[in-house]
Amino acid sequence: MSKRRFLEIFSGILLCGWYLMEPPASDILTFTKTPIAQWSQVGSGDTAKECENQGEKNVEFNQREEHSPRLSPGAKKLATTETVRSMDALCIASDDPRLKQ
């Protein structure tokens, strides 16, 4: 492999980030069969691990919110939905073709 080709491949890898994507939801149901392009980007990272760490933090935050005694019943229902969405989140490479479908 030529040095130039190596640099082209390597720079392409470096430019590829990761998106933390959550599926659409209604009440406490998530729609994970919905195409990824219709999911919401809720975070990102330079590496898959950074993205996964962000996803774990989102789940922990949403679980704390869900169990907060200060929430009204309506807010508690919304927090439960957000917890479920964050648990179903996926890290997707920024160049994943499913993002364009």
C-alpha positions as CSV (number, residue, x, y, z in Angstrom):
1,M,0.0,0.0,0.0
2,S,1.4,3.4,-0.9
3,K,1.9,6.1,1.7
4,R,-0.6,8.3,0.0
5,R,-3.3,5.6,0.0
6,F,-2.6,4.8,3.7
7,L,-3.0,8.5,4.6
8,E,-6.3,8.7,2.6
9,I,-7.7,5.7,4.5
10,F,-6.4,6.9,7.9
11,S,-7.7,10.4,7.5
12,G,-11.1,8.9,6.5
13,I,-11.2,6.9,9.7
14,L,-10.3,10.0,11.8
15,L,-13.0,12.0,10.2
16,C,-15.7,9.4,11.0
17,G,-17.5,10.3,14.2
18,W,-20.2,8.6,16.0
19,Y,-23.8,9.7,16.6
20,L,-25.9,8.7,19.6
21,M,-29.3,8.1,18.1
22,E,-32.6,7.6,20.0
23,P,-35.7,6.0,18.3
24,P,-39.0,7.9,18.2
25,A,-41.4,7.1,21.0
26,S,-45.0,7.4,22.1
27,D,-45.8,7.1,25.8
28,I,-43.5,4.3,26.9
29,L,-43.2,2.5,23.6
30,T,-40.2,3.1,21.3
31,F,-40.3,2.4,17.6
32,T,-37.0,0.7,17.1
33,K,-38.1,-0.6,13.7
34,T,-38.3,2.9,12.3
35,P,-35.4,3.7,9.9
36,I,-32.4,5.2,11.7
37,A,-32.6,8.3,9.5
38,Q,-35.8,9.1,11.4
39,W,-34.3,8.7,14.9
40,S,-33.1,11.8,16.9
41,Q,-29.4,12.6,17.4
42,V,-29.0,13.2,21.1
43,G,-25.2,13.0,21.4
44,S,-22.0,12.2,19.6
45,G,-18.4,11.2,20.1
46,D,-15.1,10.9,18.2
47,T,-15.0,7.2,18.9
48,A,-17.6,4.5,19.4
49,K,-16.6,4.2,23.1
50,E,-17.1,7.9,23.7
51,C,-20.5,7.6,22.1
52,E,-21.4,4.6,24.2
53,N,-20.2,6.4,27.4
54,Q,-22.6,9.3,26.5
55,G,-25.4,6.8,26.1
56,E,-24.7,5.3,29.5
57,K,-24.7,8.8,31.1
58,N,-28.0,9.6,29.4
59,V,-29.6,6.4,30.8
60,E,-28.4,7.2,34.3
61,F,-29.6,10.8,34.1
62,N,-33.0,9.8,32.8
63,Q,-33.4,7.1,35.5
64,R,-32.6,9.7,38.2
65,E,-35.1,12.1,36.7
66,E,-37.7,9.4,36.4
67,H,-37.5,8.7,40.2
68,S,-37.4,12.3,41.3
69,P,-40.0,13.0,43.9
70,R,-40.5,16.5,42.6
71,L,-42.1,15.4,39.3
72,S,-45.8,15.7,38.6
73,P,-47.5,12.6,37.2
74,G,-47.3,14.0,33.7
75,A,-43.6,14.8,34.0
76,K,-43.0,11.4,35.5
77,K,-44.6,9.8,32.4
78,L,-42.4,11.9,30.1
79,A,-39.3,11.0,32.1
80,T,-40.2,7.3,31.8
81,T,-40.5,7.6,28.1
82,E,-37.1,9.4,28.0
83,T,-35.6,6.5,30.0
84,V,-36.9,3.9,27.6
85,R,-35.7,5.9,24.6
86,S,-32.2,6.3,26.1
87,M,-32.1,2.6,26.8
88,D,-32.9,1.8,23.2
89,A,-30.3,4.4,21.8
90,L,-27.6,3.2,19.4
91,C,-24.3,4.6,18.4
92,I,-24.1,4.9,14.6
93,A,-21.0,5.9,12.6
94,S,-21.4,9.3,11.0
95,D,-20.8,7.7,7.5
96,D,-23.4,4.9,8.0
97,P,-25.6,4.8,4.9
98,R,-28.7,4.2,7.0
99,L,-28.5,7.8,8.1
100,K,-29.3,8.9,4.5
101,Q,-32.2,6.6,3.8
